[in-house]
Amino acid sequence: MITITKKEELILNQVRIFNDDFPEGIPLSHLRQETGLYEHDLNDILKMLASKDIVDYKKGHVKLINFDDNFNTVESQKDVISAELDLKEKRSFEIIKSIVDETGMVSKYDLEGNLLYGDLHLTDFRMYHIILSLENKGLLKYIRKMDGEYYKLIKKD
């Protein structure tokens, strides 16, 4: 699921409507007329949609690339970031559940390695932010033992 803002949804709907009418791509001027947005705002929104691989935006023309995905619409860009973080947290938690031993423990370094170099390819900052968030939510607990540092899985749901 791809998370987009309401303005991005407005532009995406216009691109869907006019996509078949312009085989070479919808001119930016046409979208500007239809939506009533300023050119710089429209440009920023189209760049965001292009970065999410929803549209192809080149040389003042827009073409729809990805129209089969489910979209989650939120109010602002801040909400988009929050929704994406929640999704990464859920995926990270699934990875953590898969690597804990029978006692619910996992080495700090195994956990960090799986999050950094596994399927998610998180950055250091994002990984520590997610671990801290999971700790604050009571799902993980940091434990220091004589033989090393560990995380204990508190809740499995």
HUWO-V596437 format. One record per residue. N is the residue number from 1. RES is the residue in one small letter. OMEGA is omega in whole degrees, 0 to 359 (NA if undefined). Layout:
n->[N	N]
res->[RES	RES]
omega->[OMEGA	OMEGA]
This chain:
n->[1	2	3	4	5	6	7	8	9	10	11	12	13	14	15	16	17	18	19	20	21	22	23	24	25	26	27	28	29	30	31	32	33	34	35	36	37	38	39	40	41	42	43	44	45	46	47	48	49	50	51	52	53	54	55	56	57	58	59	60	61	62	63	64	65	66	67	68	69	70	71	72	73	74	75	76	77	78	79	80	81	82	83	84	85	86	87	88	89	90	91	92	93	94	95	96	97	98	99	100	101	102	103	104	105	106	107	108	109	110	111	112	113	114	115	116	117	118	119	120	121	122	123	124	125	126	127	128	129	130	131	132	133	134	135	136	137	138	139	140	141	142	143	144	145	146	147	148	149	150	151	152	153	154	155	156	157]
res->[m	i	t	i	t	k	k	e	e	l	i	l	n	q	v	r	i	f	n	d	d	f	p	e	g	i	p	l	s	h	l	r	q	e	t	g	l	y	e	h	d	l	n	d	i	l	k	m	l	a	s	k	d	i	v	d	y	k	k	g	h	v	k	l	i	n	f	d	d	n	f	n	t	v	e	s	q	k	d	v	i	s	a	e	l	d	l	k	e	k	r	s	f	e	i	i	k	s	i	v	d	e	t	g	m	v	s	k	y	d	l	e	g	n	l	l	y	g	d	l	h	l	t	d	f	r	m	y	h	i	i	l	s	l	e	n	k	g	l	l	k	y	i	r	k	m	d	g	e	y	y	k	l	i	k	k	d]
omega->[180	180	180	177	179	178	177	178	178	180	180	178	178	178	177	182	188	184	182	181	183	182	180	181	181	178	180	181	179	178	179	178	184	186	182	179	173	185	181	176	179	178	179	181	179	176	178	178	178	179	178	180	177	178	172	185	181	173	176	179	183	174	178	178	192	181	181	182	173	181	174	183	178	186	189	178	177	178	177	180	179	180	179	177	178	178	178	177	180	180	178	180	176	178	180	179	182	184	179	177	184	177	180	182	173	178	179	184	175	179	181	179	179	179	181	189	179	184	185	181	180	172	178	183	182	180	180	177	180	178	179	179	179	175	180	179	177	180	179	175	178	180	177	178	179	184	177	181	184	168	178	177	184	179	182	180	NA]
